[in-house]
């Protein structure tokens, strides 16, 4: 069967999961996308994946981002056509859909790429049991206000000593204002769905600042740098309070502290 020029036949089992991953990540490198498609068993070979991405680029379901993000590879984001295709297959996201006025801005790319890197670090070591993206979380919170008090960057399920443990993940690449952190503190204090929150940052100075701003909340709240966490994962030494010794994150997850 021949298709009209400029059109494609969408593969529900391969194209739709790929488009959904790009949407949920907001921004993603070629290699990150390949790893996640392989991990989810949606792809079986690099040539097949390269062909699929090229095809979705040519059909304007995906686009290549302008700019140098320091990754050495291209960075993708979804287009309105890609979002419409997802919606045609029942994959609708309230906060990011084909009618959304503004698609994710390039200024969010570094933030998104680091979250992808954290997810893949957990996946490579068979620690990751589940990952819910900020697009999915914010969409759920919009539809049913109240489940979570904050639109976290991710809700993560991990294997910790043979049991699944859950925590909310936040990545801070830059600092917010004190007023913004007051709102964050209020949201965390009222959170009753997640008992543990991990703040990862781009540098140690931000770790210390966050620990001063947010420590003292009656919740298991931990702080560390993203590079450290990607290296040590659940064995990462985290700060609970500026004046307390560091503990391993896995122990915090178990409720030891």
Protein Blocks (a to p, Z undefined) as FASTA:
>chain_A
ZZdehiacddfklmmmmmmmmmmnopacfklmmmmmmmnopafbfklmmmmmmmmmmnop
accdedjehnopacddddfklmmmmmmnopacfklcfklmbacdfklmmmmmmmmmmmmm
mmmnomafbdcdfklmmmmmmmmghjbmcdcfbdcdddeehiacdddddddfbdcdfklm
mmmmmmmmmpckbcbdcdddfbfklmmmmmmmmgoiacddddddfklmmmnmmmpccdfb
fkbccddfklmmnomZZ
